[in-house]
Amino acid sequence: MQTPRATAEHSAAQTPPAAADQTPWWRDAVCYEIYVRSFADADGDGVGDMAGIEQRLPYLADLGIDAIWITPFYPSPQNDHGYDVADYCDVDPRFGTLADFDAMLARAHGLGIRVIIDVVPNHTSSEHAWFARALAAEPGSEERDRYVFRDGRGIDGSEPPNNWRSIFGGAAWTRADDTHGQPAQWYLHMFDATQPDLNWHNPEVGDEFEAILRFWLDRGVDGFRIDVAHGLFTPVDLADTATGDEASIFHQPEVHEVYRRWHRVLAEYDGDRMAVAEAWTDSPETTASYIRADELQQAFNFHWLLAEWSAEAFRDVVVQTLEAVGLVDASATWVLSNHDVVRHVTRYGGGETGLARGRAALLTMLALPGSSYLFQGEELGLEQVDVAPEHREDPAYFRGGSEGRDGCRVPLPWAGTQPPFDFGPGSGQPWLPQPAEWSALTVSAQSADPHSTLAFYRRALAMRREVNRGLDASVVLLDTAPGTLGFRRGDGLVCVINCGGQPARLPDEAGDVVLSSSPLDEPGTLPADTAAWFRAATATRPG
Ligand code: BGC
């Protein structure tokens, strides 16, 4: 059933079969984010790796996902855990080799799982060969023009060139030494000082990234997740901005030309290759500007992730998202958690309440048209971990830009009754300590319990495949009780979520129950913090 790619030279480049109706696979896929260093460790060094991913792929196939997105695994000093890339066309020895990557890719494809990898075009690592050459070169040189070097302000140029702030906290500029070891020009870094921003006005940068995309497309990857997709260009005048933060710096119009070029590159390959933008925007309309027909295929819908636990907030995001993607004829995406944010069970209040709400929000997003992105460990109901200061690794924590993201990145518990919970072989501990309470949440413990969150995710994903088939993308909002949101998908499925504090009456359109996130004890009523799918009552009426 597998079809070789026209352009592929590699044996790994086998793609899962195309959908019979020719709809691109990504339009309604469920994609699972693998944070590579925290997923599974095959060699016992406490850090996840390619071979670990490969070994656990059957688990993912069984979970029922369609694709994986793997966070950066390229050679890197790991100052931002791989989002500081020193070489875009290789695998960091901590994570394996290119051969390990190929083996993992081939196994994923063999199981019908697509593979999306991360591309980091906004900045390189300060250990990238280009940056080393830039530092060794003179101001105004070609080598420096690949980055954003400027003279400082003030006496002796000792003040940064402008007031821009790094997203990780502190100034967005660091002063470099000249070739005689004296403080000289400054370079821009919208993240850590070890992540110098590239100068996308320099055509060499665009050419290099096209070659990087082709390198991985030729190996057979199905798509790319584009890191900081909205940030590649910054205002050329480098003027101070009112607040100095990224909102007034990113989303420069030139970025869209880059994605038009990438669209053309992807289109040269068969198998509906795709790219999904990590673009934090102020509105679904701005998000949609990245997914016009000749640009990227998808963009993460962070408005869904950012919505508070309220039916009104969810309704607003659904309406605005579907309107915005409709304008550009794109498909929607939905996401609740990723490696940069507090896990959603914790955001929704934690404990039993947070878990119930998390399951309800999941069921709701899986009923919406488009594709859903899951973050590893959410299928286990994991919460944010309070990582002790001495174990912190996130540069954003140290630069004061956030509470830190280590708490959502704690390695997964697979089996056993104490850390490392089979994360790796033997008793060696993973790079971040796991809470002892996770013994009840391991994959193995939850697989044995039909009421577990894992069992619920498996049922929901299996059921989604079944009910989604044949449903058109239309969504009709229903007139439902206060505190609830209800909608009908096509003629077939009704979904209702109750964010109010009390049980709520179900709408007449809700027919037989298909699946619920918590038990439905009383007929015609939906408990608080619960969502459920129903067959649409109208669909079963004769005539
Ligand atoms: C990634 C982060 C990373 C940052 C800088 C993002 O948005 O998701 O994890 O720290 O880009 O590359």
Residues whose N, C-alpha, C, O or C-beta is under 5 A from the ligand:
A	BS01	BGC	D80 Y83 F191 D227 V228 D340
